[in-house]
Amino acid sequence: MAELKVLFATPEVAPLIKTGGLADVSGALPAALRAIGLDVRVLVPGYNQVMSQLVHHEVAATFDGLLSGFPSARLLSGKMANGVPVFVLDCPSFYQRGGGPYQDVTGHDWADNALRFGLLSKVAAVLSSGASPLVWHPDLVHCNDWQTGLAPAYLHFAQEAAPSVMTIHNMAFQGIFPAATVSQLQLPPSCFSINGVEFYGSLSFLKAGLFYAGHITTVSPNYAKEIQQEALGSGMQGLLTTRRANLTGILNGIDTDEWDPENDKHLAKTYSSAYMAGKAADKQALQSKLGLNLEPDVPLLGVVSRFTQQKGLDLLLEIAPLLTKLPVQLAMLGSGDAQMQKSARDLSHRYPGKIGAVIGFDEGLSHQIEAGADMFVMPSRFEPCGLNQLYSQRYGTPPIVHATGGLADSVVDCTAATLKDGTASGFVFSGMTAENLFDAIQRAVALYHDKSQWEALRKNCMAKDLSWKSSAEAYRAVYLKVLGREE
């Protein structure tokens, strides 16, 4: 069989630009797909952060008048550090700005996001159709989240169009814009209907992708089921239910080179499941860094998260005073909701030596928390996949999670039976209440003080294959299905 060629269109890709887990997936999955023989190339906007890291590149194409009123753009061709080829959409007036990819420095969405990501979608479609200026022609385009959701719509009306796959990383973000945007983006008026891009009188980039793509994937099997129900369907559960035959949940993997306790450059000491002494040293280093008491036998809970309702951090902050009496220590890193940030800071001042909080994002510290903590708390109300619970298992830091989405798919609750059969990998609670979270933490703390059982649980976690290999094979199977080339 000829080598399968895939254009992987994404609004962010690590390490070039990252705001969340989508970037990690976009960095690791193409590399894993290439490792099993696919010719995958990434398309990403040329934000300031991307352009500053694009050392060796050439101009692969130029676009003028791609959409009426749009500025001209260049397509740059280069490679990322992991060897994956990358196309960068260089359009300075759209992408080279202060702030982030989606919002300005004040945290407000860019007013022209519809045009900025309409252009990204259009270029993805052009490169995947007969109009492409490139010699390299993909067999299929893989779109990610709402920012590339219009690509399947453009392809539907294009000549010699490649089929598309649309991956939902989080249904909560949908790219909703006024109806007038349809003509600005030069979409045919006929597509603005319930059987098209229209969503309650507005244009939805995400709905466009879900409606027109040849296949839909999401980032865990459980989340694929949940989004077909009203609670987590975000108004699109009906469409997803009608497309369930072409909807597949594939659990994310992790970059096991970047997240490897045996070779992690961010750690005070590296370690492995066979030699865990380094983990104790990492705990002490983390305690020192966050001003916590140097108490090796008090369990240390780690948190790396956005401070939002989705992540359930409000429940953890609510029970934090009770946790200090168990006793446990708490190390938190994250940012988001202003009131939650204030609560975290206030707790660290009220309980010095017991609670430490760093507001912001710090890649090194996130690794240090995964390694130095004894257990990791992730009580999300919903979680399409989640990555930190996977990192935690890799680092022998059993996660404490709510039974939702990818958390339920990737963490096996620790019971006498699952400890005995070797499948236990954390602590899972059902029912999103502070009491249930507290009970799960109490269970974890009780087991922590049984050293032999705790070591068995850690070894279970660290023995799991969390790489992208099986997930990459599952994506390859989806691609072949869409192309009618199932093996």
VEXDREN-2710 file (C-alpha; in Angstrom, 1 decimal):
% VEXDREN-2710
k/r/px/py/pz
1/MET/0.0/0.0/0.0
2/ALA/1.3/3.5/-0.9
3/GLU/2.4/5.7/2.0
4/LEU/-0.6/7.5/3.5
5/LYS/-0.3/11.3/3.3
6/VAL/-2.1/13.4/5.9
7/LEU/-2.3/17.2/6.5
8/PHE/-2.7/17.8/10.2
9/ALA/-4.3/21.2/10.6
10/THR/-4.2/22.7/14.1
11/PRO/-4.3/26.1/15.8
12/GLU/-1.4/25.2/18.1
13/VAL/1.4/22.7/18.3
14/ALA/4.0/22.0/21.0
15/PRO/6.7/23.1/21.4
16/LEU/6.1/26.0/18.9
17/ILE/3.0/27.3/20.6
18/LYS/0.9/26.0/23.5
19/THR/-2.1/27.1/25.5
20/GLY/-3.3/23.6/26.5
21/GLY/-3.5/19.9/25.8
22/LEU/-4.4/20.4/22.1
23/ALA/-0.8/21.6/21.5
24/ASP/0.6/18.5/23.2
25/VAL/-1.5/16.2/21.1
26/SER/-0.6/18.1/17.9
27/GLY/3.1/17.8/18.7
28/ALA/3.1/14.1/19.7
29/LEU/0.4/12.4/17.5
30/PRO/1.9/13.4/14.1
31/ALA/5.3/12.1/15.3
32/ALA/3.7/8.8/16.3
33/LEU/1.9/8.5/13.0
34/ARG/5.1/9.1/11.1
35/ALA/6.7/6.4/13.3
36/ILE/4.2/3.9/11.9
37/GLY/4.8/4.9/8.3
38/LEU/2.5/7.8/7.5
39/ASP/3.6/11.0/5.8
40/VAL/2.1/13.5/8.2
41/ARG/2.7/17.3/7.9
42/VAL/1.4/19.9/10.3
43/LEU/-0.3/23.2/9.4
44/VAL/-0.2/25.9/12.0
45/PRO/-0.6/29.7/12.0
46/GLY/2.5/31.8/12.2
47/TYR/2.1/33.5/15.6
48/ASN/5.1/35.4/17.0
49/GLN/6.1/32.4/19.1
50/VAL/6.1/30.1/16.1
51/MET/8.0/32.5/13.8
52/SER/10.7/33.1/16.4
53/GLN/11.4/29.3/16.5
54/LEU/11.2/28.6/12.8
55/VAL/14.9/28.7/12.1
56/HIS/15.3/26.8/8.8
57/HIS/12.4/27.3/6.4
58/GLU/11.6/28.1/2.8
59/VAL/8.6/29.7/1.1
60/ALA/6.4/26.9/-0.3
61/ALA/3.6/29.0/-1.7
62/THR/2.0/32.5/-1.6
63/PHE/-1.7/33.2/-1.4
64/ASP/-3.3/36.4/-2.7
65/GLY/-7.0/37.1/-2.6
66/LEU/-7.7/33.7/-1.1
67/LEU/-10.8/35.2/0.4
68/SER/-12.1/38.7/-0.5
69/GLY/-10.7/41.4/1.8
70/PHE/-8.1/39.0/3.3
71/PRO/-4.5/40.1/3.3
72/SER/-2.0/38.1/1.3
73/ALA/-0.2/35.3/3.1
74/ARG/2.8/33.0/2.6
75/LEU/3.1/29.3/3.3
76/LEU/6.5/28.5/4.9
77/SER/7.8/25.0/5.0
78/GLY/10.1/23.7/7.7
79/LYS/10.6/21.1/10.3
80/MET/10.0/20.9/14.1
81/ALA/12.6/19.7/16.6
82/ASN/11.1/16.2/16.5
83/GLY/11.6/16.0/12.7
84/VAL/7.9/16.4/11.8
85/PRO/7.5/18.7/8.7
86/VAL/5.5/21.8/9.4
87/PHE/3.7/24.3/7.2
88/VAL/3.4/27.7/8.8
89/LEU/0.8/30.2/7.6
90/ASP/2.6/33.5/7.6
91/CYS/0.1/36.3/7.7
92/PRO/1.6/39.0/10.1
93/SER/-1.5/41.2/10.3
94/PHE/-3.5/38.2/11.5
95/TYR/-1.1/36.2/13.7
96/GLN/1.8/38.3/14.8
97/ARG/0.3/40.2/17.7
98/GLY/0.8/40.6/21.4
99/GLY/-1.3/38.4/23.7
100/GLY/-2.1/34.8/22.8
101/PRO/-3.4/32.8/19.8
102/TYR/-7.0/33.4/20.6
103/GLN/-7.1/36.4/23.0
104/ASP/-5.4/39.8/23.5
105/VAL/-3.3/40.7/26.6
106/THR/-6.5/41.7/28.5
107/GLY/-8.0/38.2/28.0
108/HIS/-10.6/39.2/25.5
109/ASP/-11.1/37.2/22.3
110/TRP/-9.6/38.8/19.2
111/ALA/-12.5/40.6/17.4
112/ASP/-11.4/39.1/14.0
113/ASN/-11.0/35.5/15.2
114/ALA/-13.6/34.3/12.6
115/LEU/-11.4/35.7/9.8
116/ARG/-8.1/34.6/11.4
117/PHE/-9.2/31.0/11.7
118/GLY/-11.4/31.1/8.6
119/LEU/-8.1/31.7/6.7
120/LEU/-6.4/28.8/8.5
121/SER/-9.4/26.6/7.5
122/LYS/-9.4/27.8/3.9
123/VAL/-5.7/27.2/3.5
124/ALA/-6.1/23.7/4.9
125/ALA/-8.8/23.1/2.3
126/VAL/-6.8/24.5/-0.6
127/LEU/-3.8/22.4/0.3
128/SER/-6.2/19.3/0.4
129/SER/-7.9/20.0/-3.0
130/GLY/-7.1/20.3/-6.7
131/ALA/-6.3/24.0/-6.2
132/SER/-3.2/23.2/-4.1
133/PRO/0.0/25.0/-5.3
134/LEU/2.1/22.2/-3.7
135/VAL/3.6/19.1/-5.3
136/TRP/2.7/17.2/-2.1
137/HIS/-1.0/16.3/-2.0
138/PRO/-2.5/14.8/1.1
139/ASP/-4.9/11.9/0.9
140/LEU/-6.7/13.3/3.9
141/VAL/-6.9/16.3/6.1
142/HIS/-7.1/15.9/9.9
143/CYS/-8.8/19.0/11.5
144/ASN/-8.6/19.8/15.2
145/ASP/-11.1/21.8/17.2
146/TRP/-13.3/24.7/16.0
147/GLN/-10.4/26.8/14.6
148/THR/-10.1/24.4/11.7
149/GLY/-13.7/23.4/11.6
150/LEU/-14.5/25.3/8.3
151/ALA/-12.0/23.2/6.4
152/PRO/-14.4/20.3/5.9
153/ALA/-17.1/22.8/4.7
154/TYR/-14.8/24.4/2.2
155/LEU/-13.7/21.0/1.0
156/HIS/-17.3/19.9/0.5
157/PHE/-17.7/22.6/-2.2
158/ALA/-14.2/22.2/-3.7
159/GLN/-12.9/20.3/-6.7
160/GLU/-10.8/17.2/-6.3
161/ALA/-11.2/17.5/-2.5
162/ALA/-9.5/15.1/-0.1
163/PRO/-11.8/13.7/2.7
164/SER/-11.5/15.0/6.2
165/VAL/-11.5/13.9/9.8
166/MET/-12.5/16.2/12.6
167/THR/-11.2/15.8/16.1
168/ILE/-13.1/17.3/19.1
169/HIS/-10.7/18.1/21.9
170/ASN/-13.4/20.0/23.9
171/MET/-17.0/20.5/22.9
172/ALA/-17.3/23.5/25.1
173/PHE/-15.4/25.7/22.6
174/GLN/-17.4/26.0/19.4
175/GLY/-16.3/29.1/17.4
176/ILE/-19.7/30.9/17.3
177/PHE/-20.0/34.0/15.1
178/PRO/-22.7/36.2/13.6
179/ALA/-24.6/35.0/10.5
180/ALA/-23.1/37.8/8.4
181/THR/-19.7/36.1/8.8
182/VAL/-20.8/33.4/6.3
183/SER/-20.5/35.8/3.3
184/GLN/-17.3/37.4/4.7
185/LEU/-15.8/33.9/4.6
186/GLN/-17.1/33.2/1.1
187/LEU/-19.1/30.2/2.2
188/PRO/-22.0/29.4/-0.1
189/PRO/-25.3/30.8/1.3
190/SER/-26.8/27.3/0.9
191/CYS/-24.6/26.0/3.7
192/PHE/-26.2/28.3/6.3
193/SER/-28.9/25.9/7.3
194/ILE/-29.6/23.3/10.0
195/ASN/-28.0/20.9/7.5
196/GLY/-24.8/22.9/7.4
197/VAL/-23.0/25.5/9.5
198/GLU/-26.0/27.2/11.1
199/PHE/-26.4/26.9/14.8
200/TYR/-29.3/28.7/16.5
201/GLY/-29.1/31.6/14.0
202/SER/-25.3/31.9/14.1
203/LEU/-22.3/30.4/12.3
204/SER/-20.5/27.6/14.2
205/PHE/-17.1/26.6/13.1
206/LEU/-17.3/23.4/15.1
207/LYS/-20.7/22.4/13.8
208/ALA/-19.3/22.9/10.2
209/GLY/-16.6/20.4/11.0
210/LEU/-19.0/17.9/12.7
211/PHE/-21.5/18.1/9.8
212/TYR/-19.2/18.0/6.8
213/ALA/-16.2/15.9/8.0
214/GLY/-16.0/12.3/6.7
215/HIS/-15.4/11.0/10.2
216/ILE/-15.4/12.6/13.7
217/THR/-13.1/11.5/16.5
218/THR/-12.7/12.6/20.0
219/VAL/-10.1/12.1/22.6
220/SER/-11.5/9.3/24.7
221/PRO/-14.1/6.5/24.2
222/ASN/-16.1/7.7/27.2
223/TYR/-16.3/11.3/26.1
224/ALA/-17.5/10.1/22.7
225/LYS/-20.6/8.7/24.5
226/GLU/-21.0/11.6/26.9
227/ILE/-21.2/14.2/24.1
228/GLN/-24.2/12.4/22.6
229/GLN/-26.2/13.3/25.8
230/GLU/-27.6/16.7/26.6
231/ALA/-25.4/17.3/29.7
232/LEU/-22.2/17.4/27.7
233/GLY/-23.4/17.7/24.1
234/SER/-23.3/21.5/24.2
235/GLY/-26.4/21.7/22.0
236/MET/-24.9/19.4/19.3
237/GLN/-25.9/16.1/20.9
238/GLY/-28.5/15.5/18.2
239/LEU/-26.1/15.9/15.3
240/LEU/-23.5/13.7/17.1
241/THR/-26.1/11.0/17.7
242/THR/-27.1/11.0/14.0
243/ARG/-23.4/10.7/13.1
244/ARG/-22.6/8.0/15.8
245/ALA/-21.6/5.5/13.1
246/ASN/-18.8/7.9/12.1
247/LEU/-17.8/8.9/15.6
248/THR/-14.8/7.2/17.3
249/GLY/-13.3/7.9/20.7
250/ILE/-9.5/7.4/20.8
251/LEU/-7.7/7.9/24.1
252/ASN/-4.7/10.3/23.9
253/GLY/-1.3/9.0/24.6
254/ILE/1.6/11.1/26.0
255/ASP/5.0/12.0/24.7
256/THR/7.0/9.5/26.7
257/ASP/10.3/11.2/25.8
258/GLU/9.2/14.5/27.2
259/TRP/7.5/12.9/30.2
260/ASP/10.0/10.4/31.5
261/PRO/11.1/10.3/35.1
262/GLU/14.3/8.5/34.2
263/ASN/15.5/11.4/31.9
264/ASP/13.6/14.5/32.9
265/LYS/15.9/17.5/32.9
266/HIS/13.5/19.5/35.1
267/LEU/13.9/17.2/38.1
268/ALA/16.3/17.4/41.0
269/LYS/16.8/13.7/40.8
270/THR/15.7/11.2/38.1
271/TYR/14.2/7.9/39.1
272/SER/12.5/4.7/37.8
273/SER/10.1/2.1/39.2
274/ALA/13.1/0.0/40.0
275/TYR/14.9/2.8/41.8
276/MET/12.5/5.2/43.5
277/ALA/14.9/7.0/45.8
278/GLY/15.0/10.0/43.4
279/LYS/11.3/10.5/43.9
280/ALA/11.9/11.2/47.6
281/ALA/14.5/13.7/46.6
282/ASP/12.1/15.4/44.2
283/LYS/9.5/15.6/46.9
284/GLN/12.0/17.4/49.2
285/ALA/13.0/19.8/46.4
286/LEU/9.4/20.6/45.7
287/GLN/8.6/21.2/49.3
288/SER/11.6/23.6/49.5
289/LYS/10.6/25.4/46.4
290/LEU/7.0/26.0/47.5
291/GLY/7.9/26.8/51.2
292/LEU/6.4/23.6/52.5
293/ASN/7.5/21.9/55.7
294/LEU/10.2/19.3/54.9
295/GLU/8.1/16.4/56.2
296/PRO/8.9/13.2/54.2
297/ASP/6.1/11.1/55.7
298/VAL/3.2/13.6/55.2
299/PRO/1.6/12.9/51.8
300/LEU/2.0/15.7/49.3
301/LEU/-1.0/16.3/46.9
302/GLY/-0.1/17.9/43.6
303/VAL/-2.3/20.0/41.3
304/VAL/-1.4/21.4/37.8
305/SER/-4.6/22.8/36.3
306/ARG/-6.5/25.7/34.9
307/PHE/-8.5/27.3/37.8
308/THR/-12.0/26.8/36.4
309/GLN/-15.3/25.3/37.3
310/GLN/-14.7/22.5/34.7
311/LYS/-11.6/21.4/36.5
312/GLY/-13.4/21.1/39.9
313/LEU/-10.8/23.2/41.7
314/ASP/-13.5/25.0/43.6
315/LEU/-14.2/21.7/45.5
316/LEU/-10.6/21.2/46.3
317/LEU/-10.2/24.7/47.6
318/GLU/-13.3/24.3/49.7
319/ILE/-11.9/21.2/51.5
320/ALA/-8.3/22.4/51.7
321/PRO/-8.5/23.4/55.4
322/LEU/-9.8/19.9/56.2
323/LEU/-7.0/18.3/54.2
324/THR/-4.4/20.0/56.3
325/LYS/-5.7/18.1/59.4
326/LEU/-5.4/14.6/57.8
327/PRO/-2.6/15.7/57.5
328/VAL/-1.5/16.3/53.9
329/GLN/0.4/19.0/52.1
330/LEU/-0.9/20.7/48.9
331/ALA/1.2/22.0/46.0
332/MET/-0.8/23.9/43.4
333/LEU/0.2/25.4/40.0
334/GLY/-2.3/27.1/37.7
335/SER/-4.2/30.2/36.7
336/GLY/-7.7/31.1/35.5
337/ASP/-10.7/32.3/37.5
338/ALA/-9.7/35.4/39.5
339/GLN/-11.6/34.3/42.6
340/MET/-10.1/30.8/42.6
341/GLN/-6.6/32.3/42.2
342/LYS/-7.3/34.5/45.2
343/SER/-8.6/31.6/47.3
344/ALA/-5.5/29.6/46.4
345/ARG/-3.2/32.5/47.5
346/ASP/-5.2/33.1/50.7
347/LEU/-4.9/29.4/51.6
348/SER/-1.1/29.4/51.1
349/HIS/-0.9/32.4/53.5
350/ARG/-3.3/30.9/56.0
351/TYR/-1.6/27.6/56.1
352/PRO/2.1/28.3/55.6
353/GLY/4.2/25.2/55.3
354/LYS/1.2/23.1/54.4
355/ILE/-0.2/24.7/51.3
356/GLY/1.8/26.2/48.5
357/ALA/0.3/27.9/45.4
358/VAL/2.0/29.3/42.3
359/ILE/-0.3/31.3/40.0
360/GLY/0.7/31.1/36.3
361/PHE/2.2/28.6/34.0
362/ASP/5.6/27.1/34.5
363/GLU/6.6/24.0/32.4
364/GLY/9.5/23.0/34.7
365/LEU/7.4/23.3/37.8
366/SER/4.6/21.2/36.3
367/HIS/7.2/18.4/35.8
368/GLN/8.5/18.9/39.3
369/ILE/5.0/18.6/40.8
370/GLU/4.3/15.4/38.9
371/ALA/7.5/13.9/40.2
372/GLY/7.6/15.4/43.7
373/ALA/4.0/14.9/44.7
374/ASP/2.8/11.6/46.2
375/MET/-0.6/11.7/44.6
376/PHE/-2.2/14.0/42.0
377/VAL/-5.7/15.6/42.3
378/MET/-7.8/16.0/39.2
379/PRO/-11.5/16.4/40.1
380/SER/-12.8/17.6/36.7
381/ARG/-16.5/18.0/36.3
382/PHE/-15.9/16.9/32.7
383/GLU/-12.7/16.0/30.9
384/PRO/-12.6/15.0/27.2
385/CYS/-9.3/13.1/27.8
386/GLY/-6.9/14.8/30.2
387/LEU/-3.2/14.4/30.1
388/ASN/-2.1/15.1/33.7
389/GLN/-3.6/11.9/35.0
390/LEU/-1.4/10.1/32.4
391/TYR/1.7/12.0/33.3
392/SER/1.0/11.2/37.0
393/GLN/0.8/7.5/36.3
394/ARG/4.1/7.7/34.3
395/TYR/5.7/9.4/37.3
396/GLY/4.4/6.9/39.9
397/THR/2.1/9.6/41.4
398/PRO/-1.4/7.9/41.6
399/PRO/-4.1/10.3/40.4
400/ILE/-7.3/11.0/42.3
401/VAL/-10.0/11.7/39.7
402/HIS/-13.7/12.1/39.1
403/ALA/-15.3/9.3/37.0
404/THR/-15.8/11.3/33.7
405/GLY/-14.5/11.3/30.2
406/GLY/-11.0/10.2/29.7
407/LEU/-10.3/10.1/33.4
408/ALA/-12.7/7.2/33.7
409/ASP/-11.1/5.5/30.7
410/SER/-7.5/5.8/31.9
411/VAL/-7.6/5.4/35.7
412/VAL/-8.6/2.1/37.4
413/ASP/-9.9/2.6/40.9
414/CYS/-7.7/1.1/43.6
415/THR/-9.6/-1.6/45.5
416/ALA/-8.4/-4.9/47.1
417/ALA/-9.3/-6.7/43.9
418/THR/-7.6/-4.3/41.5
419/LEU/-4.5/-4.1/43.7
420/LYS/-4.3/-7.9/43.7
421/ASP/-4.8/-8.3/39.9
422/GLY/-2.3/-5.4/39.1
423/THR/-4.7/-3.1/37.4
424/ALA/-5.2/-0.4/40.1
425/SER/-3.7/2.9/39.0
426/GLY/-5.4/5.6/41.1
427/PHE/-8.5/6.6/43.0
428/VAL/-11.8/7.3/41.2
429/PHE/-14.9/8.9/42.8
430/SER/-18.4/9.3/41.4
431/GLY/-20.7/12.2/42.2
432/MET/-19.3/15.7/42.0
433/THR/-19.4/16.8/45.6
434/ALA/-16.7/18.0/48.0
435/GLU/-17.6/15.1/50.3
436/ASN/-16.9/12.5/47.6
437/LEU/-13.6/14.2/46.7
438/PHE/-12.6/14.3/50.4
439/ASP/-13.5/10.6/50.8
440/ALA/-11.3/9.7/47.7
441/ILE/-8.4/11.6/49.1
442/GLN/-8.8/9.9/52.5
443/ARG/-8.7/6.5/50.8
444/ALA/-5.5/7.5/49.0
445/VAL/-3.9/8.8/52.3
446/ALA/-4.8/5.6/54.1
447/LEU/-3.2/3.4/51.4
448/TYR/-0.1/5.7/51.4
449/HIS/0.6/4.7/55.0
450/ASP/0.7/1.1/54.0
451/LYS/4.1/1.2/52.3
452/SER/4.0/-2.2/50.6
453/GLN/0.6/-1.6/49.0
454/TRP/1.5/1.9/48.1
455/GLU/4.7/0.7/46.3
456/ALA/2.6/-1.9/44.5
457/LEU/0.2/0.8/43.3
458/ARG/3.1/3.0/42.1
459/LYS/4.6/0.1/40.2
460/ASN/1.2/-0.6/38.5
461/CYS/1.1/3.0/37.4
462/MET/4.6/3.1/36.0
463/ALA/4.2/-0.2/34.2
464/LYS/1.4/1.1/32.0
465/ASP/2.0/1.8/28.3
466/LEU/0.9/5.4/27.9
467/SER/2.7/6.0/24.6
468/TRP/0.9/7.2/21.5
469/LYS/1.6/3.9/19.6
470/SER/-1.8/2.2/20.0
471/SER/-3.6/5.5/19.6
472/ALA/-1.7/6.2/16.4
473/GLU/-2.7/2.8/15.0
474/ALA/-6.4/3.6/15.9
475/TYR/-6.1/6.9/14.0
476/ARG/-4.6/5.1/11.0
477/ALA/-7.6/2.7/11.0
478/VAL/-10.0/5.7/11.0
479/TYR/-8.1/7.3/8.1
480/LEU/-8.3/4.1/6.1
481/LYS/-12.0/3.7/6.8
482/VAL/-12.6/7.3/5.5
483/LEU/-10.6/6.5/2.4
484/GLY/-12.5/3.2/1.9
485/ARG/-9.2/1.3/2.3
486/GLU/-9.9/-0.6/5.4
487/GLU/-7.5/-3.5/6.0
END
